[in-house]
Amino acid sequence: MSKSEEDKLSILVVDDEPLMAKTIADILRVKDYDAETAFSGSEAVRKVGLRPFDAVLMDIKMPEVNGVEAFVKIKSIAPEMPVVMMTAYSTDALVSQAREQGALGVLIKPLDFTAILSFLSSLKKERVIFIVDDDYEFCMTLSGILQKRNIKARYETDPFRVMDGVKSEEDVVLLDMKLNGITGLDVLREIREKYPHLPVILITGYVGEMGSLVERGLELSAFAYLYKPLELEKLFALLEEIKREKLQRALGEK
């Protein structure tokens, strides 16, 4: 397999109507995605067990093993893999079940391929975290931890240079609330003026001293806050939540 083929996103398309599954897969291949088909829920579960996929597009209404039942089984095999349901019946009870089980989204047939391609484009983008903290050692340590999770990390230790470095395509900004010569709240205000929807997670090691600033930061639509020393599992859970919301917006779910 060539390097370019290895870099392609791999999508499993599941529909009990073979023509529908093959048509969707053909369109994805034309758009330079690696697409594979399955014609039943049980076949989809088997294929997910055999190889990794970057995402699954799956019809809800299928005989024997329906899409929701297949999704539950797939989730037990690959819990973080995005699964998007497809259906011609927007009010079907299975749609509600799919959402309750954690399906990323539900697309109504005939499919909006603009939404599908927007979703896949967002999925393909490299995850980037921008750390703003005047503690160089903290920035270096956290950057290394993130990179081990295949998340690209950049950092800025000079709070007065943040706006020169922050970009709209960042997945999230990790912003320390106590900085040299300025507060994190002041930096957050600057970020919000230019990038009103960019997710920002506030961090601080000063629970009592920074508590009121954290509250004001949340009023400025900060996504969440964490205290130092960081509980990494909480951080990764927040990053997954932000990623999920970004993908849902691409699908038109938000």
The 8 nearest C-alpha neighbors of each residue, nearest first, counted from 0:
[[1, 4, 5, 2, 3, 6, 7, 33],
 [2, 0, 4, 3, 5, 6, 7, 33],
 [1, 3, 5, 4, 6, 0, 7, 8],
 [4, 2, 6, 5, 1, 7, 0, 31],
 [5, 3, 1, 7, 6, 2, 0, 33],
 [4, 6, 2, 3, 7, 1, 0, 8],
 [7, 5, 3, 4, 2, 8, 1, 9],
 [8, 6, 4, 32, 5, 33, 9, 3],
 [7, 9, 32, 33, 53, 10, 6, 123],
 [8, 10, 33, 52, 53, 34, 7, 32],
 [11, 9, 34, 54, 55, 52, 53, 33],
 [10, 12, 55, 35, 36, 34, 56, 13],
 [11, 13, 36, 56, 20, 57, 55, 35],
 [14, 12, 57, 37, 38, 36, 58, 56],
 [15, 13, 38, 58, 20, 16, 57, 39],
 [14, 16, 38, 39, 17, 61, 13, 20],
 [15, 17, 14, 19, 18, 20, 38, 21],
 [18, 16, 20, 19, 15, 21, 38, 14],
 [17, 19, 21, 20, 16, 22, 23, 14],
 [18, 20, 22, 16, 17, 21, 23, 14],
 [21, 19, 17, 14, 23, 22, 18, 12],
 [20, 22, 24, 18, 23, 19, 25, 17],
 [23, 21, 25, 19, 24, 20, 18, 26],
 [22, 24, 26, 20, 25, 21, 19, 27],
 [23, 25, 21, 27, 34, 22, 26, 20],
 [26, 24, 28, 22, 27, 23, 21, 29],
 [27, 25, 29, 23, 24, 28, 22, 30],
 [26, 28, 30, 24, 32, 29, 25, 23],
 [29, 27, 32, 31, 25, 30, 26, 33],
 [28, 30, 26, 31, 27, 25, 32, 24],
 [31, 29, 27, 28, 32, 26, 116, 25],
 [32, 30, 28, 29, 27, 33, 7, 8],
 [31, 33, 28, 27, 8, 7, 30, 34],
 [32, 34, 9, 8, 28, 7, 10, 31],
 [35, 33, 10, 24, 9, 11, 32, 28],
 [34, 36, 11, 12, 10, 24, 33, 37],
 [37, 35, 12, 11, 13, 20, 38, 21],
 [36, 38, 13, 43, 42, 39, 12, 14],
 [37, 39, 15, 14, 13, 17, 42, 36],
 [40, 38, 42, 15, 41, 37, 43, 14],
 [39, 41, 43, 69, 64, 42, 65, 66],
 [40, 42, 44, 43, 39, 64, 45, 69],
 [43, 41, 45, 39, 40, 44, 37, 46],
 [42, 44, 40, 46, 41, 45, 37, 47],
 [45, 43, 41, 47, 42, 46, 73, 69],
 [44, 46, 42, 48, 43, 47, 41, 49],
 [45, 47, 49, 43, 48, 44, 42, 50],
 [48, 46, 44, 49, 45, 50, 51, 43],
 [47, 49, 45, 46, 50, 44, 76, 51],
 [48, 50, 46, 47, 45, 51, 44, 52],
 [51, 49, 47, 48, 46, 52, 45, 9],
 [50, 52, 47, 53, 49, 48, 9, 77],
 [53, 51, 9, 54, 10, 50, 11, 47],
 [52, 54, 9, 10, 8, 80, 51, 81],
 [55, 53, 81, 10, 52, 82, 80, 11],
 [56, 54, 11, 82, 10, 12, 57, 83],
 [55, 57, 12, 83, 84, 82, 13, 11],
 [58, 56, 13, 84, 85, 12, 55, 14],
 [57, 59, 85, 14, 84, 86, 66, 60],
 [58, 60, 66, 86, 65, 85, 84, 61],
 [61, 59, 65, 58, 66, 62, 86, 93],
 [60, 62, 65, 15, 59, 64, 66, 63],
 [63, 61, 64, 65, 60, 39, 15, 40],
 [62, 64, 65, 61, 40, 39, 41, 68],
 [65, 63, 40, 62, 68, 41, 69, 61],
 [66, 64, 61, 68, 60, 67, 59, 40],
 [65, 67, 59, 69, 68, 58, 70, 40],
 [66, 68, 70, 69, 97, 65, 59, 71],
 [69, 67, 71, 70, 65, 66, 64, 72],
 [70, 68, 66, 40, 72, 67, 71, 73],
 [69, 71, 73, 67, 72, 68, 66, 74],
 [72, 70, 74, 68, 69, 73, 67, 75],
 [73, 71, 69, 75, 70, 74, 68, 44],
 [72, 74, 70, 76, 75, 71, 44, 77],
 [75, 73, 78, 71, 77, 76, 72, 70],
 [74, 76, 72, 73, 78, 77, 71, 70],
 [75, 77, 73, 74, 78, 48, 72, 47],
 [78, 76, 74, 80, 79, 75, 73, 47],
 [77, 79, 74, 80, 75, 76, 73, 81],
 [80, 78, 77, 81, 74, 239, 82, 76],
 [79, 81, 77, 78, 54, 82, 53, 74],
 [82, 80, 54, 103, 79, 55, 83, 53],
 [83, 81, 55, 102, 103, 54, 56, 80],
 [84, 82, 56, 104, 103, 105, 102, 55],
 [83, 85, 105, 57, 58, 56, 59, 106],
 [86, 84, 58, 106, 105, 57, 107, 59],
 [85, 87, 107, 88, 108, 58, 59, 106],
 [86, 88, 108, 107, 89, 109, 85, 106],
 [89, 87, 86, 91, 90, 107, 108, 94],
 [88, 90, 91, 87, 107, 86, 94, 105],
 [91, 89, 88, 92, 94, 95, 93, 87],
 [90, 92, 93, 88, 94, 89, 95, 86],
 [93, 91, 94, 95, 96, 90, 97, 89],
 [92, 94, 96, 91, 95, 97, 67, 59],
 [95, 93, 97, 92, 96, 91, 98, 89],
 [94, 96, 98, 92, 93, 97, 99, 91],
 [95, 97, 93, 99, 94, 98, 100, 92],
 [98, 96, 94, 100, 95, 99, 102, 67],
 [97, 99, 101, 102, 95, 100, 96, 94],
 [100, 98, 96, 101, 97, 95, 102, 94],
 [101, 99, 97, 98, 102, 96, 71, 67],
 [102, 100, 98, 99, 103, 97, 104, 82],
 [101, 103, 98, 97, 104, 82, 83, 100],
 [104, 102, 83, 82, 81, 101, 247, 105],
 [103, 105, 83, 102, 84, 252, 247, 106],
 [104, 106, 84, 85, 83, 107, 94, 103],
 [107, 105, 85, 84, 86, 110, 108, 104],
 [106, 108, 86, 87, 85, 110, 109, 89],
 [109, 107, 110, 87, 86, 106, 85, 111],
 [108, 110, 107, 111, 87, 86, 106, 112],
 [109, 111, 108, 112, 107, 106, 85, 115],
 [110, 112, 113, 114, 115, 109, 106, 108],
 [113, 111, 115, 114, 110, 116, 117, 26],
 [112, 114, 116, 111, 115, 117, 118, 110],
 [115, 113, 250, 117, 112, 116, 111, 118],
 [116, 114, 112, 118, 117, 113, 119, 250],
 [115, 117, 119, 113, 118, 114, 112, 120],
 [118, 116, 114, 120, 115, 249, 119, 113],
 [119, 117, 249, 115, 121, 116, 120, 250],
 [120, 118, 122, 116, 121, 117, 123, 115],
 [119, 121, 117, 123, 122, 118, 116, 124],
 [122, 120, 118, 124, 119, 123, 117, 246],
 [121, 123, 119, 120, 124, 118, 246, 125],
 [122, 124, 120, 121, 119, 125, 8, 7],
 [125, 123, 121, 122, 126, 120, 119, 127],
 [126, 124, 127, 123, 151, 150, 122, 149],
 [125, 127, 150, 151, 170, 124, 128, 169],
 [126, 128, 151, 169, 170, 152, 150, 125],
 [127, 129, 152, 171, 170, 172, 169, 153],
 [130, 128, 172, 153, 154, 152, 173, 171],
 [129, 131, 154, 173, 172, 153, 174, 132],
 [132, 130, 174, 155, 154, 173, 156, 175],
 [131, 133, 156, 175, 134, 130, 155, 174],
 [134, 132, 156, 178, 135, 157, 179, 131],
 [135, 133, 137, 132, 136, 138, 156, 178],
 [136, 134, 138, 137, 133, 139, 156, 132],
 [137, 135, 139, 138, 134, 140, 141, 133],
 [136, 138, 140, 134, 135, 139, 141, 132],
 [139, 137, 135, 141, 136, 140, 142, 154],
 [138, 140, 136, 142, 137, 141, 135, 143],
 [141, 139, 137, 143, 142, 138, 136, 144],
 [140, 142, 144, 138, 143, 139, 137, 145],
 [143, 141, 139, 145, 152, 144, 140, 138],
 [142, 144, 146, 140, 141, 145, 139, 147],
 [143, 145, 141, 147, 142, 146, 140, 148],
 [146, 144, 148, 150, 142, 147, 143, 141],
 [145, 147, 149, 150, 148, 143, 144, 151],
 [146, 148, 144, 145, 149, 143, 150, 142],
 [147, 149, 146, 145, 150, 144, 151, 143],
 [150, 148, 146, 147, 151, 145, 126, 125],
 [151, 149, 146, 145, 126, 148, 127, 152],
 [150, 152, 127, 146, 126, 128, 149, 145],
 [151, 153, 128, 142, 127, 129, 150, 145],
 [154, 152, 129, 130, 128, 151, 142, 155],
 [153, 155, 130, 129, 131, 138, 156, 152],
 [154, 156, 131, 157, 130, 161, 132, 158],
 [155, 157, 133, 132, 131, 158, 135, 134],
 [158, 156, 159, 160, 155, 133, 161, 132],
 [159, 157, 161, 160, 156, 178, 131, 155],
 [158, 160, 157, 161, 162, 181, 186, 163],
 [161, 159, 163, 158, 157, 162, 164, 155],
 [162, 160, 164, 163, 158, 159, 165, 155],
 [161, 163, 164, 165, 160, 190, 189, 159],
 [164, 162, 161, 160, 165, 166, 159, 155],
 [163, 165, 161, 162, 166, 160, 155, 129],
 [164, 166, 162, 161, 163, 167, 129, 169],
 [167, 165, 168, 169, 164, 162, 194, 163],
 [166, 168, 169, 194, 197, 165, 170, 193],
 [169, 167, 166, 170, 127, 197, 171, 165],
 [170, 168, 127, 171, 167, 166, 128, 129],
 [171, 169, 127, 128, 126, 168, 198, 172],
 [170, 172, 198, 128, 169, 199, 129, 173],
 [171, 173, 199, 129, 130, 128, 174, 200],
 [174, 172, 130, 200, 199, 131, 201, 129],
 [173, 175, 131, 201, 202, 172, 200, 130],
 [176, 174, 202, 132, 203, 177, 183, 201],
 [175, 177, 183, 203, 182, 202, 174, 178],
 [178, 176, 182, 175, 183, 203, 179, 181],
 [179, 177, 182, 181, 133, 180, 176, 183],
 [178, 180, 181, 133, 177, 158, 182, 157],
 [181, 179, 178, 182, 158, 159, 177, 157],
 [182, 180, 178, 179, 185, 183, 158, 177],
 [183, 181, 184, 177, 185, 178, 176, 186],
 [182, 184, 176, 186, 185, 175, 177, 187],
 [183, 185, 187, 182, 186, 216, 188, 212],
 [186, 184, 188, 182, 183, 187, 189, 181],
 [185, 187, 183, 189, 184, 188, 190, 182],
 [188, 186, 184, 190, 189, 185, 183, 191],
 [187, 189, 191, 185, 186, 190, 184, 192],
 [190, 188, 186, 192, 187, 191, 185, 193],
 [191, 189, 187, 188, 193, 192, 194, 186],
 [190, 192, 195, 194, 188, 189, 193, 187],
 [193, 191, 189, 190, 194, 195, 188, 187],
 [192, 194, 191, 190, 195, 189, 167, 162],
 [195, 193, 191, 197, 190, 196, 192, 167],
 [194, 196, 191, 197, 192, 193, 190, 220],
 [197, 195, 194, 198, 191, 220, 167, 199],
 [196, 198, 194, 195, 199, 171, 167, 170],
 [199, 197, 171, 222, 196, 172, 221, 200],
 [198, 200, 172, 221, 222, 171, 173, 197],
 [201, 199, 173, 223, 224, 222, 221, 174],
 [200, 202, 224, 174, 175, 173, 225, 223],
 [203, 201, 175, 225, 226, 224, 174, 176],
 [204, 202, 226, 205, 175, 176, 227, 225],
 [203, 205, 227, 226, 206, 228, 202, 209],
 [206, 204, 208, 203, 209, 207, 210, 226],
 [205, 207, 210, 209, 208, 204, 203, 226],
 [208, 206, 210, 209, 205, 211, 204, 212],
 [207, 209, 205, 210, 206, 211, 212, 204],
 [210, 208, 212, 205, 207, 211, 206, 213],
 [209, 211, 213, 207, 212, 206, 208, 214],
 [210, 212, 214, 213, 209, 215, 208, 207],
 [213, 211, 215, 209, 214, 210, 216, 184],
 [212, 214, 216, 210, 211, 215, 209, 217],
 [215, 213, 211, 217, 216, 212, 210, 218],
 [216, 214, 218, 212, 217, 213, 211, 219],
 [215, 217, 213, 219, 218, 214, 221, 184],
 [216, 218, 221, 220, 214, 219, 215, 213],
 [217, 219, 215, 216, 220, 214, 221, 213],
 [220, 218, 216, 217, 221, 215, 188, 191],
 [221, 219, 217, 218, 222, 216, 199, 198],
 [220, 222, 217, 199, 216, 223, 219, 200],
 [221, 223, 199, 200, 198, 220, 217, 224],
 [224, 222, 200, 221, 201, 217, 225, 199],
 [225, 223, 201, 200, 202, 226, 222, 213],
 [224, 226, 202, 201, 229, 227, 203, 223],
 [225, 227, 203, 204, 202, 229, 228, 224],
 [228, 226, 229, 204, 203, 225, 202, 230],
 [227, 229, 226, 230, 204, 203, 225, 231],
 [228, 230, 227, 231, 226, 225, 234, 233],
 [231, 229, 233, 232, 234, 228, 227, 225],
 [230, 232, 234, 233, 229, 235, 236, 228],
 [231, 233, 235, 234, 230, 236, 237, 229],
 [234, 232, 236, 231, 230, 235, 237, 229],
 [233, 235, 231, 237, 232, 236, 238, 230],
 [234, 236, 238, 232, 237, 233, 231, 239],
 [235, 237, 233, 239, 234, 238, 232, 240],
 [238, 236, 240, 234, 235, 239, 241, 233],
 [237, 239, 235, 241, 240, 236, 242, 234],
 [238, 240, 242, 236, 237, 241, 243, 235],
 [241, 239, 237, 243, 238, 242, 236, 244],
 [240, 242, 238, 244, 239, 243, 237, 245],
 [243, 241, 239, 245, 240, 244, 238, 246],
 [244, 242, 240, 246, 245, 241, 239, 247],
 [243, 245, 247, 241, 246, 242, 248, 240],
 [246, 244, 242, 248, 243, 247, 241, 249],
 [247, 245, 249, 243, 248, 244, 118, 242],
 [246, 248, 252, 250, 244, 249, 245, 253],
 [249, 247, 253, 251, 245, 250, 252, 246],
 [248, 250, 118, 246, 247, 251, 117, 114],
 [249, 251, 247, 114, 248, 252, 118, 246],
 [252, 250, 248, 249, 253, 247, 114, 104],
 [251, 253, 247, 248, 250, 104, 249, 105],
 [252, 248, 251, 247, 244, 250, 249, 245]]
